[in-house]
């Protein structure tokens, strides 16, 4: 959410899809319109520097900034640079990257390994606040299962059958997505019936908002997608993770993210297509057994919080060191 104190302007954007679609023709006309509007806004606002997270939504503003001779700084969070980002790099003064492995994909005089900035709330996260929010009691380790902000239907379907086994070992916090929560709550009771399992150790949420930083701080193990931002925050908190990459992410970047992290011994992961409920249970158990090794490896990362590096890159481009 953008704070009300920060002015926000809407600019038309066009997306060039890799497949045939009539919308490619429509969007082709949006791109020059977006550049013209962005140029007008930039000339009116007169910024010292432009910071762009890349992707097709950044294209009009980055190009307009270059035309207006305003320094442009970009940041690429993922392990696979998108086509638009590689194209836009020619207009940028500097490009920060979250993965050191992709520095060579960008012009050598522009690419900077920065890591990812961590949101302030994660630096102030509290286990005590989380346990109060969760009404946590007992001594079982906390397992956080999340399919990101919108949930993940396929992950939910795999978790539901193994919930009785999970509840015997863990206090389970399950963010299943706002559109899925009613369905999951209805399905949970029959899945536990006759299993001798009680629900005191289960918390089901559609979406955990402001409390997520606290909940992640309290978690002993996290099962999630392989979003660069979410995993960077888990790394900052030094949490062991089992990742199930989003299968249809652009350029399969979540699978590549997870592969690179696993290669460094930072996470365990499996692609969704190779998982069943039973295999997921086994993977969670394996990750729990390896948790100390994973946390030790996370602690050895060069950058756990890229905030200062990204800020320095922006200040440098603006000439304000």
C-alpha positions, 0 to 999 in steps of 0.5 A: 500500500502507498502511504497517503502522503506520497503522491501516486500517478497512473501511467498506461502500460503495455505487456508484450506476451510471448504468445499470440494474442490480440491484446499484444496489438492493443498493448502496443499502442499503450506503450508510447502513450505511457512514455508520453504521460510519464515524461510529462509527469517527470518534467512536472515533478523534476525528480533527482533520480528514478527507482524502478523494480523492472518489468513491463510496468516500469518500461514507460517511466524508465524510458521517459526518465532517460529521455528527460535525462534523469538518472535511473536505478533499477533492481532485479529481485529474481534469479532469471532476468526478464526480457524487459529488464534486460532491455531497460538496463540500457537506459539505467545508470545502475542495476541492483541484483538480489542474486550474485549469479546474475551480475554478469547478465547485465552490463558490467559497469552497471550491475551491482550485487545489493541483495534485497531491502528488508521491510522495517517491520521485520527488523522489529519482529517480536516472538512475544507479539506473535504468540499473543496473536496466535494464542500459542500455548505449549512447547510444540515447534511452530510450522508456518504454511503459506502460499503467499498473500493469495494462498495456493490452492494446490498447496492447500490440497496437499496439506489437508490430508496430512494435517492430522500428522502435522498437528501431532508434531507441530503448532500449525499456522496455515495461511491458505488465502482469503478465497480459500479459507472458508473451503478449508475451514469446512474441510478441516473437521472431517479430515481430523474426525476419528484421528484423535487430533485436536485443533488447539494447535491449529490456526487457519487464516485467509491472510495474515497482514501486519502480524506476518513479520511477527509470525515469521519471527516465531516460526520454527519452520516455514513452508512457502512458495519461492518468492524472492521477497518472502524468502529474503525475509525468512533468511533475514530472520534465519528461518529454515524453509521448505519451498514449493516454487510457483509452477507458472511464474514468469520464465520459471524464475521461482524454480530457478530461485529455489534451485540456486538457494538449495545449491548453497544449502540454504533451503530444501525444495521440490517442484509441485508436480513431483509432490503428493501429500505423503511426499510433502510430509516426508520433505517437511520432516527432512527439512526439520531434521536439517534445520540447524544446518540450513540456519547455519548456512543462512547466517553465512550469507554475504548480504541478509539485508540489502537496504543500505546497499540499495539506498547507497546506489540510489543516492549515488545516482542522484549525486547525493553521497 
